[in-house]
């Protein structure tokens, strides 16, 4: 069987995801699946300017919220994100992904605005495990470091001096160590778990399960 190597689009709205959504957007509408059609040549991790520029040339509007991801049995997370709404109301994710995916699970957050600053992912462990918790904490530590002080408004995080470089290397090494320790915990792709293609469908009804 194949194994998950990174978070994928959830195959269903689980109780854990429902709880996470309510934590982020209390009493909000449930998340919806949105097809991904990345613009050719556009950079990854730049959804907000990409969508804003597309609105200027094609009309429609930007919808701000969170894309939801899952590493089954280990953790779920919400990533601050923007998608395009066409003039006729259709939703489309036009931002390229580091890991290609067919569609995302998107939670609209009407109270949020993009203010040119990075926003940390909201993560929840799905099991009480010191390795999983350590990995998630190291992700938070890296975000805090890269967005400390004046770097909060920078897209290219500039480190100052040998001390900052050394501190960042320590954080990266700790995160990598937890990730290596977590590898044996990565689940295999069962028939009722999300397909690796990123469709958001269960593997049994998508690309099946490779034995």
N, C-alpha and C positions, 0 to 999 in steps of 0.2 A: 504494500500500500504506500501511497505518497503521504508525506507529512506536511503540515503547515510550517512555513518558514517566516511568515510575517502575518500581521492582522489582515483579515479579509472582510468583505461586506457581509454582515449577518444574514443568515437565511430566514430568520424570523424575529419578531419583536418579543424577546424573552422577558421574563419578569425582571431580571437584572437590568436589561436595557430600558424597560419601562421606568424603573426606579431612577436610573441615571437621567433619563429625559425629564422626569418630574423635578429632579434636583436642579437641573440646568434651567428649565423653562417651566416653572410651576403652573399647573392648570393649562398648559399649552396644548396645541393640537398634536396628535401623534405623528411620528416621522413617516415619510413617504419615500418610496424608491424612485430615484431619478437616473435616467440614462446618462452615460458619459460619452461625450463626443469631443475629444480634445482638439483645440485649434492647432493646426500644423505649425511647427516652429516656435510655439509659445513656450516660455520657461515653466518648469514645475514650481510649485509652492508660491505662486504669485497670483492666486485666484482673484484677489480684489481688484488690482489694476487691470487684469485681463478682462474681467466682466465689465468694469466701468468703461473701458475703451470700446468694447463690443456694443454696449448700450448706445454709445454716441454714434456708431456707424450703422447699427441695425435696429435701433429702437428697443422697446421693452424696458426691463428694469432689473436691478440687482436685488437678489433675495439673500439675506444674511442669516446664517444659522450655524449648524454643526453637522459634519459628516460623521457617521457612527461606524466604528470598526470593532472587530472581535477576533481575538486569538482564542478559539474555543477551549474551554475549561481553564484558561489561564487568566485572561483579563479582557476588559472592554474599554474603549476610550472614545471620546468625542473630540473632534478637531474643528476649530473655528474655521468657517468656510463660507464662500459666496458662490451662488449659482445664477444662471441667467433665466429670466422669465420672458418669453417672447411676447409680442404685442397681443397675441390671441390667448395668452395665459399658460402656454405649455412651459414646463420646467426642463432645463437641460444643464448638465455640468460640462462646461467647455474648457476647464483647466486641466492640463496634462498631469498625470500621476507618476510618482516615482515607481510605484508598482502598478502596472496596467490593470484596469478593472472595467467591466462592462457597465456597472451601475453602482450607485452609492445609496445608502440609507441616510436621508437628510432630515434634520430637525430644524424647522424654522424658528428663529428667535427674534420676534418683532421688537423687542426692547433693546437689541444690540445695534451698535453702529461701529463701523471700522474707523479707527482714529489714527491709522498709520503706525500702530504699535503691535508687536507680536503678542499673541494670547496663548497661554499654555494649554495643552490638551488636558481634558478632564478624564482621569483614569480610575477604574475600579477593578480590584483583583476579584477573580471568580473563585479563588480558593485561598485558604489561609496557609500560605507557604512563605517561608523566609526568603527564598530565592526570588519568587515572583514579586513579593513586596519590596525587596531590595532593588530589583531592576526598576520598578516603577518610581521608587524614591530617587534613584540615580538619574532618571529622566527628568524629574522635577528639579533636581540639583543642577543639571546641565542647563535647563531653561533659565533658572534663576541667575546663573553665572553669566550666560550669554546676553541676558537682558538687564543686567545690573547698570544702574546709573544712566549715562548718556547712550549706552548701547541699546537701550529700550527702543529707540527710534531708528536704529540702524538696521538695514537689511544685510549688509556685510559687516559682521561683528569683528571689530578691530581690537586686538589685544594689545595692552600697553606693558612693555617690560617683561623681563625674564620671570618675575614672580607670577604674573597672570598666565603666562604660557605654561609654567610648571603646574599651576593650580588646575588649568583646563586639562592638561594631560592626565593628571590624577583622576579627575572626574571621568574622563573618557575611558581610562583603564578600568575604573571601578564598574562602569556601565558595561564594558565589554566582558569583564569577568562574570558579572551576573548573567549576561546574555549567554555566555558559554555554559554556565551551570544550568541554565534553563533549557538548553537544547534537548536533554533527555526527557523533559516534561512535555515537549511539543507533541500535540496529539496527532494521530493519523486521521486521514480523511475518511470518515465513515459515511454510509449512504444518506444519513439524515443530518449531516453537518454541511456547512456552506461549501459550495464548489470552489475549487482553486481558481477558476477562471474569473471570479469576481462578479458573477452574474447576480449574486444575492439569492440564488436558488439552492435548494438542497442538492447534493451531488447526485443522488439517485435519479432525479428528474432533470439533470443537466448533462454533464459530461461523464457521469458514472463514477465508479471507483476503480482505480488501477490496482490490480493484485500483483 
